[in-house]
């Protein structure tokens, strides 16, 4: 797919981190970008800087996602590109014992469901609604392409650490559904791929003490540093632009394999 001003894109979680870097990289190609996010101030700022549109969207809500797509399409037309970066995490053991009192507690199921609703079901909600829209487009190119999607999983999908049961399950679900969705949409000329980032320089890590960040960097085999959001964006654009890239789940992690903790 050629990325230029004739293409519209939606980036969920586009107000910061990996999503922001991808929104900026797409806009640098001339793509008309709509940012879906709940961070209104940041999202509007990024959208203004890249000549895009901000849509306040909660990916756990059908109504909110529908309204977001309606606003994005009114501004830019039907998107040919969807990049899903919206996500969250928590760290809770499946069951644990209080070191002081000995009290035993299990993972609160509402907290588990919250992560699944955002990371897995929220991703699928945006995929399904965007795919239905892409199917209305005229196919382009020799093989009739209509669109391309990139999802965000995590190395935790394969190397989940202690306390990451919900997060790993949600990201494992994103990996697991990539190929079936690509197969569902193959006859419509819509490609679907997923990136599994390792430890990246995101707002979540920016607030950590220097010694913790240094330890995280040292744990990466090579290069011994945190991943840069621009590197995620570069891989996302490669997946979108390369027509033979379909149904794949690709780690972007400096060869790291996460330890139990």
Residue pairs with C-beta under 8 A, 6 or more apart in sequence:
1 7
1 80
1 81
1 140
1 141
1 145
1 148
1 240
1 241
1 243
2 241
3 26
3 29
3 30
3 31
3 81
3 237
3 240
3 241
4 29
4 30
4 31
5 30
5 31
5 32
7 30
7 31
7 32
7 80
7 81
8 31
8 32
8 33
8 34
8 72
8 73
8 76
8 77
8 78
8 79
8 80
8 81
9 23
9 26
9 31
9 32
9 33
9 34
9 79
9 80
9 81
9 82
9 83
10 33
10 34
10 36
10 68
10 69
10 72
10 79
10 81
10 82
10 83
10 126
10 130
11 19
11 22
11 23
11 26
11 33
11 34
11 35
11 36
11 82
11 83
11 85
12 19
12 36
12 37
12 57
12 59
12 82
12 83
12 84
12 85
12 86
12 122
12 123
12 126
13 19
13 36
13 37
13 84
13 85
13 86
13 87
13 152
14 20
14 22
14 23
14 33
14 35
14 36
14 37
14 43
14 46
14 83
14 85
15 35
15 37
15 39
15 42
15 43
15 46
15 54
16 37
16 39
16 42
16 46
16 202
16 203
17 85
17 200
17 202
17 203
17 204
17 229
18 85
18 152
18 197
18 200
18 202
18 229
18 232
18 233
19 35
19 37
19 83
19 85
19 86
20 42
20 46
20 229
21 228
21 229
21 230
21 232
21 233
22 83
22 85
22 150
22 229
22 232
22 233
22 236
22 237
23 33
23 35
23 46
23 50
23 52
24 46
24 49
24 50
24 233
25 230
25 233
25 234
25 236
25 237
26 33
26 81
26 83
26 237
27 33
27 50
27 51
27 52
29 237
31 81
32 51
32 52
32 75
32 76
32 77
33 47
33 50
33 52
33 53
33 76
34 47
34 52
34 53
34 54
34 55
34 68
34 71
34 72
34 75
34 76
34 79
35 43
35 46
35 47
35 52
35 53
35 54
35 55
36 55
36 57
36 59
36 65
36 68
36 72
36 86
36 126
37 43
37 54
37 55
37 56
37 57
37 86
38 56
38 57
38 58
40 54
40 56
43 54
43 56
44 54
46 52
46 54
47 53
47 54
53 71
53 72
53 75
53 76
55 67
55 68
55 71
55 72
56 64
56 68
57 64
57 65
57 67
57 68
58 64
58 65
59 65
59 86
59 118
59 122
59 123
59 125
59 126
60 117
60 118
60 121
60 122
60 125
62 125
65 125
65 126
65 129
66 129
69 79
69 129
69 130
69 133
72 79
73 79
73 133
78 133
78 134
78 136
78 137
79 130
79 133
79 134
79 147
80 134
80 137
80 146
80 147
80 148
81 147
81 148
81 149
81 240
82 126
82 127
82 130
82 147
82 148
82 149
82 150
83 149
83 150
83 151
83 152
83 236
84 123
84 126
84 127
84 149
84 150
84 151
84 152
85 152
86 118
86 122
86 123
86 126
87 118
87 119
87 123
87 152
87 170
88 114
88 115
88 118
88 119
89 115
89 164
89 167
89 204
90 111
90 114
90 115
90 163
90 166
90 167
91 163
91 164
91 167
92 107
92 108
92 111
92 112
92 163
92 165
92 166
93 107
93 162
93 163
93 165
94 106
94 107
94 165
95 104
95 105
95 106
95 107
96 104
96 105
97 103
97 104
98 104
98 105
107 165
107 166
111 166
112 165
112 166
112 169
114 166
115 166
115 167
115 169
115 170
116 166
116 169
116 170
116 173
118 170
119 167
119 170
119 171
119 173
119 174
120 169
120 170
120 171
120 173
120 174
123 151
123 152
123 174
124 177
127 149
127 151
127 181
127 192
130 147
130 149
131 147
131 149
131 181
131 185
131 188
131 190
134 146
134 147
134 188
134 190
135 146
135 188
135 190
137 146
137 147
138 146
139 145
139 146
139 189
140 146
141 243
143 189
143 243
144 189
145 189
145 190
145 191
145 243
146 188
146 189
146 190
147 189
147 190
147 191
148 190
148 191
148 192
148 193
148 239
148 240
149 190
149 191
149 192
149 193
150 193
150 194
150 195
150 236
150 239
150 240
151 174
151 178
151 192
151 193
151 194
151 195
152 174
152 194
152 195
152 197
153 171
153 172
153 174
153 175
153 194
153 195
153 196
153 197
153 249
154 167
154 168
154 171
154 196
154 197
155 196
155 197
155 198
155 251
155 253
155 256
155 257
155 258
156 164
156 167
156 168
156 171
156 258
157 168
157 171
157 172
157 174
157 175
157 196
157 249
158 172
158 175
158 196
158 251
159 257
159 258
160 167
160 168
160 172
160 258
161 168
161 258
161 259
161 260
161 261
162 260
162 261
171 196
174 194
175 194
175 196
175 249
178 192
178 193
178 194
178 247
178 248
178 249
179 247
181 192
182 191
182 192
182 193
182 246
182 247
183 247
185 191
185 192
186 246
191 239
191 243
191 245
191 246
191 247
192 246
192 247
193 239
193 245
193 246
193 247
193 248
193 249
193 250
194 248
194 249
194 250
195 232
195 235
195 236
195 239
195 249
195 250
195 252
196 249
196 250
196 251
196 252
196 253
197 227
197 232
197 252
197 253
198 220
198 227
198 251
198 252
198 253
198 254
198 256
199 205
199 216
199 217
199 219
199 220
199 226
199 227
199 253
199 254
199 256
200 226
200 227
200 228
200 229
200 232
201 226
201 227
201 228
201 229
202 229
205 213
205 216
205 226
208 216
213 226
216 226
217 224
217 225
217 226
218 224
219 256
219 259
220 226
220 253
220 254
220 255
220 256
221 254
221 255
221 256
222 254
222 255
223 254
224 254
225 254
227 252
227 253
227 254
231 252
232 252
235 250
235 252
238 245
239 245
239 248
239 250
